[in-house]
Amino acid sequence: MNEGEAPYEDAGFNGDAHLDCGDMSRSRPLKMLVSAVLSDKRPDEVPQLLESMLGKLVDEFENRLKSQNELVKAALKNGTDSTKCFSKSKVLVEATPNFSERKMDTSEIYSKHKQTKKEASGKVALKQHSILQQQSKHLEDLKANLQTTRAGMEFIQMKYSEDLNILGRHLFSLAHAASGYHKVLEENRKLYNQVQDLKGSIRVYCRIRPFLPGQVSSSTVGCIDDGNITIITPKSGKDGRKSFSFNKVFGPSSTQDEVFLDTQPLIRSVLDGYNVCIFAYGQTGSGKTFTMSGPKNMTEQTQGVNYRALGDLFNLAEKRKGTFVYDIAVQMIEIYNEQVRDLLISDGLNKRLEIRNNSQNGINVPDASLVRVASTMDVMELMNIGHRNRTVGATALNDRSSRSHSV
Ligand SMILES: Nc1ncnc2c1ncn2[C@@H]1O[C@H](COP(=O)(O)OP(=O)(O)OP(=O)(O)O)[C@@H](O)[C@H]1O
């Protein structure tokens, strides 16, 4: 036996022999051991001996392999990839139908298997580690996201409650202002209507028409002083002068706007529920139509009371539409020789209305006797669902006429 060579028993080549096939350097001593064992044997004994040795080796190897396989299986239980890897090595081993037939170096096979197993275990461990790392990273990200979302939610909630508070305060102040506004409005309305009542529910104005082109300009009007007018009429009185009083007297130079401005406060009381009637009374050609509607070629400046009154009412209704809704009705009539004509009828023939009593057809005729003496009368009645009636009578005087003065 050479140095470094061990006898068969010393090399552990028995039933319990430890065969570490992972170490390739062991194959050489094993060959040497085999040749040492066989050196003193007869040639006819060698095959039998070899067969017996190989049989033992294969049995031992298979036993070891089986136990190792079980260990690897248990280790790779949790990793799918590792199972595949392990299966590969197992298949590699199991695919070998008969080790003894292949005559392969068993230690080499075992070493390969062990290496594969180690690699598989290492890969599994690495994979598991990386998965664990990824999971913990995801967890951290999730936590961070959760915190951000929570902070965002808290901020939105805070902002929402702040906005709600501000809105509540605004609403409260608005409600307060609205109730105050309504109180003031009511107070204003009362005061306004008191003023109108004090001024009188019925107002009578006198307007002097200027001379028309071609007329002889010898005026019968002596003097105009706000509400008083003096007419020179030689036939009546001692000095041939007669004075009349009105709420206001408009001279020949007065404009349509000035006439309207005086009637405007009464007209506006329509929006407070009052009925308002405006009429012009006077002889033919004295300027009733001019005052109520305007001249034939009408401009904005020459618009009469009718247009201005309606324009004013609709403007006001538009301004107050957030607070009030108004229903306004208008009726325009002409009374001529005790015949009432509807001026808003558009069928060509003016519809005649008989005057039966003062409130017939919703028309408020101010005074029946007044109607009788009137030659013609242009009437505009503005109606609202109201409680009181107000009347504006515009007595249009022809400057040259003294017949109308008795009105
Ligand atoms: N204030 C005024 N300024 C200028 N022109 C006027 C004025 N008033 C009336 N006129 C003119 O006098 C003429 C007669 O006026 P208007 O037709 O209004 O009278 P009237 O009283 O309505 O007559 P009728 O009863 O016949 O209908 C018209 O040409 C009109 O343009």
PDBQT file of the ligand as one rigid body, heavy atoms in Angstrom, charges set to zero:
ROOT
HETATM    1  N1  LIG A 501     -98.051 120.925 -25.859  1.00  0.00    +0.000 N 
HETATM    2  C1  LIG A 501     -98.062 120.933 -27.201  1.00  0.00    +0.000 A 
HETATM    3  N2  LIG A 501     -96.983 121.339 -27.882  1.00  0.00    +0.000 NA
HETATM    4  C2  LIG A 501     -96.962 121.352 -29.218  1.00  0.00    +0.000 A 
HETATM    5  N3  LIG A 501     -97.996 120.954 -29.987  1.00  0.00    +0.000 NA
HETATM    6  C3  LIG A 501     -99.118 120.540 -29.347  1.00  0.00    +0.000 A 
HETATM    7  C4  LIG A 501     -99.209 120.515 -27.935  1.00  0.00    +0.000 A 
HETATM    8  N4  LIG A 501    -100.424 120.061 -27.584  1.00  0.00    +0.000 NA
HETATM    9  C5  LIG A 501    -101.056 119.825 -28.749  1.00  0.00    +0.000 A 
HETATM   10  N5  LIG A 501    -100.294 120.109 -29.796  1.00  0.00    +0.000 N 
HETATM   11  C6  LIG A 501    -100.655 119.962 -31.200  1.00  0.00    +0.000 C 
HETATM   12  O1  LIG A 501    -101.973 120.430 -31.312  1.00  0.00    +0.000 OA
HETATM   13  C7  LIG A 501    -102.686 119.627 -32.209  1.00  0.00    +0.000 C 
HETATM   14  C8  LIG A 501    -103.953 119.107 -31.546  1.00  0.00    +0.000 C 
HETATM   15  O2  LIG A 501    -103.586 118.372 -30.486  1.00  0.00    +0.000 OA
HETATM   16  P1  LIG A 501    -104.331 117.002 -30.097  1.00  0.00    +0.000 P 
HETATM   17  O3  LIG A 501    -104.629 116.207 -31.289  1.00  0.00    +0.000 OA
HETATM   18  O4  LIG A 501    -103.520 116.358 -29.012  1.00  0.00    +0.000 OA
HETATM   19  O5  LIG A 501    -105.691 117.528 -29.523  1.00  0.00    +0.000 OA
HETATM   20  P2  LIG A 501    -106.867 116.631 -28.939  1.00  0.00    +0.000 P 
HETATM   21  O6  LIG A 501    -107.328 117.348 -27.728  1.00  0.00    +0.000 OA
HETATM   22  O7  LIG A 501    -106.462 115.259 -28.748  1.00  0.00    +0.000 OA
HETATM   23  O8  LIG A 501    -107.942 116.763 -30.116  1.00  0.00    +0.000 OA
HETATM   24  P3  LIG A 501    -109.179 115.756 -30.333  1.00  0.00    +0.000 P 
HETATM   25  O9  LIG A 501    -110.103 115.922 -29.168  1.00  0.00    +0.000 OA
HETATM   26  O10 LIG A 501    -109.804 116.312 -31.587  1.00  0.00    +0.000 OA
HETATM   27  O11 LIG A 501    -108.636 114.425 -30.474  1.00  0.00    +0.000 OA
HETATM   28  C9  LIG A 501    -101.810 118.539 -32.665  1.00  0.00    +0.000 C 
HETATM   29  O12 LIG A 501    -101.266 118.898 -33.909  1.00  0.00    +0.000 OA
HETATM   30  C10 LIG A 501    -100.755 118.533 -31.631  1.00  0.00    +0.000 C 
HETATM   31  O13 LIG A 501     -99.545 118.098 -32.172  1.00  0.00    +0.000 OA
ENDROOT
TORSDOF 0
